[in-house]
């Protein structure tokens, strides 16, 4: 005999939230899903060319090792 009650609860209308706003309803094993990225704010779909500098990584490296940008 197969075991009973081994599967998680299925929520037919789980809410998808982005930044506290309801985007859609989907089926899921969780009743609420929080997302950080979706096609409405993804750079590929919004044609955004924002470049993110991760805390001046190149400048920190150059400063750490005492290099100038003209040194080879």
C-alpha positions in Angstrom: 0.0 0.0 0.0 1.3 3.5 -0.8 1.7 5.9 2.1 -1.0 8.4 2.6 -0.6 12.1 3.4 3.0 12.3 2.2 2.4 15.1 -0.4 2.4 18.8 0.5 -0.8 20.8 0.4 -1.5 22.2 -3.0 -2.7 25.8 -3.2 -4.6 26.3 -6.4 -4.6 30.1 -6.2 -1.3 31.0 -4.5 -0.6 34.8 -4.6 2.6 36.0 -6.3 3.8 39.3 -4.6 6.5 41.7 -5.9 7.4 44.6 -3.6 4.2 44.0 -1.6 1.9 44.2 -4.7 -0.1 41.3 -6.0 1.0 40.3 -9.5 -0.9 37.1 -10.2 -2.2 33.8 -9.0 -0.5 30.5 -9.6 -0.6 26.9 -8.3 2.0 26.2 -5.7 2.8 24.3 -2.5 3.0 27.7 -0.7 0.1 30.0 -0.3 2.2 33.1 -1.0 5.3 33.7 -3.1 7.6 36.7 -2.7 9.7 37.4 -5.8 12.5 39.9 -6.4 12.6 39.9 -10.2 10.0 39.6 -12.9 9.7 40.6 -16.5 8.2 44.0 -15.5 11.5 45.1 -13.9 14.1 42.8 -15.6 16.7 44.8 -17.6 16.3 42.5 -20.7 12.6 43.2 -21.0 12.7 46.9 -20.0 15.6 47.7 -22.4 17.4 49.2 -19.4 21.2 49.6 -19.7 21.9 50.3 -16.0 25.3 49.0 -15.1 25.9 48.1 -11.5 29.3 48.8 -10.1 29.9 46.4 -7.2 31.3 48.9 -4.7 34.2 50.0 -7.0 35.8 46.6 -7.2 38.5 47.7 -9.7 39.3 50.8 -7.7 39.6 48.8 -4.5 41.9 46.3 -6.2 44.1 49.1 -7.6 44.3 50.8 -4.2 45.0 47.6 -2.3 48.0 46.7 -4.5 49.2 50.3 -5.0 48.7 50.3 -8.7 47.9 53.2 -11.1 45.6 52.8 -14.0 48.6 53.5 -16.3 50.8 50.8 -14.8 51.2 47.6 -16.9 
